[in-house]
């Protein structure tokens, strides 16, 4: 009889910056003071945009909006690790990653205002359009990375999704291909504890989401997703490794949305006030602020200036958004195929002339 | 010129395009080492290597989902789904993504990919190995649906599909994979998508069919004395409405034969087009002979499901004797 362990695995967890703002020097990623300021400014900008978009929805100036609030470190820290030609595959909650990736904010508002033109990634930026169904874009991140490998482009993909997506078949098939074909893909799972109302423990019996990567033959790591240094460190290493041809990785960021699931949701139906308050204490922006104060990178004056500048930028984006010319009705036909079909020509005529 | 069957013609088209287009890759289950379960990709791995002819995991959603990514980033994937009955899982990828990427990104990203899949019944296969989903696919804006009826068309249509800037589902009627041999030129040629083929001109009635049913419909009509104008749609979407309308305006009568279930089958769309554009030219209501609205039966009963000569001839009589 032969009985032996064929495989054992461990899942690492990384936190660099604790909730009091103390960073572990041994684990600290390489970041200059200016880079730390840049990360802080981006997080404040994302928060400012997010709050404004929420208000615009409440005022009826845009439609449904999905808030980032609370997840800024997970998104900013990861997207900041990418190179200019790398790709992101965002879901609806990724305004933060999209802002880091220079998607114009007025276009994000345009999209949430019901105008598809807002999703058009400006030339030179590889920001894939937001995917609304959960998890179905995961194989796309794998496929684009696979093409990058075939074309020897050294370009990396970063695919974002939440804890709920890990229950989808698309997650399995997308990560399985990534492992087999060793593509330069980084998968960012923002585990914010809930898929709308379903708590993470009911999503899977697996102890962590990171360990699911083990089944696909690559590494998974869990990080404190409200710790921008930990997220950046792990993401940067993952991106660098992927670019060198060392294969994919899954990063589970433990975070929390400090908002409802969407502007149509009421999270008080399934989360306690106490729980939300506990997570507010772990707010990623406040935490970085504490660190920056301790290390004399942040002063009240600087903080005030950052907030002021963010407000100005967001207000300008709102102004630009509201000044945009409305879409042409015929626009709905133009991108169905490379060339209009005869059926579509007939239907365009019907729309413009009001005649069949 | 060589006489080839459809398997050989598709194989020839794939090889020629692989030579020409260095960004083309073939991927799917058993397409490499095994040459495909129908041997359609036989020898292509040996010629072009593992990097371009890729045996994937048994994962239809993964094949289509990653092909979308490949296409978005500049490759030209030609994915095989082993039987079209296995398309249901990746339908989500096809409908929710492949078909919409151009629209969703306002043309910034596109998805030039081909999904090849053997389809239809008549080969005594297992459950879900005999589906005909052209109408479901054609109902989805953003994709094209192409069905060859014989080897010559298969080569020319597939080359067009591979070069098309939009996602194309290319359904290969497996019942006639080896049942028809035709002269297929070695030299490269294309048949445009969206153009039907008038297989035979006639004056008494228009008969429209596609895929495997075209052969059996033609054979049935040879047993009548009517002068039938037979149209092979070739392309379900885009649809060549013009050829259909010109023909029925001439004949005033029309029979449509397809293997897929009747309700919301593609005949229904053709009839609607005739209603809208040629109603006053019609001498009789359009008749359709189709599969029944039941799950495709196992093989003991499949011949009762698939339109046969007797049902096709009844259809001819119904439209002629009105």
Interface residues (C-beta under 8 A of the other chain):
Chain A: X87 X116 X117 X119 X120 X121 X123 X128 X129 X131 X133 X136 X137 X138 X139 X140 X141 X142 X143 X144 X145 X146 X147 X148 X150 X151 X157 X169 X170 X173 X174 X176 X177 X180 X334 X335 X336 X337 X338 X341 X342 X343
Chain B: X23 X25 X51 X56 X57 X59 X61 X62 X64 X65 X66 X67 X68 X69 X70 X71 X72 X73 X74 X75 X89 X92 X93 X96 X97 X101 X102 X103 X104 X105 X106 X107 X108 X109 X110 X141 X142 X144 X164 X165 X166 X194 X237 X238 X239 X241 X242
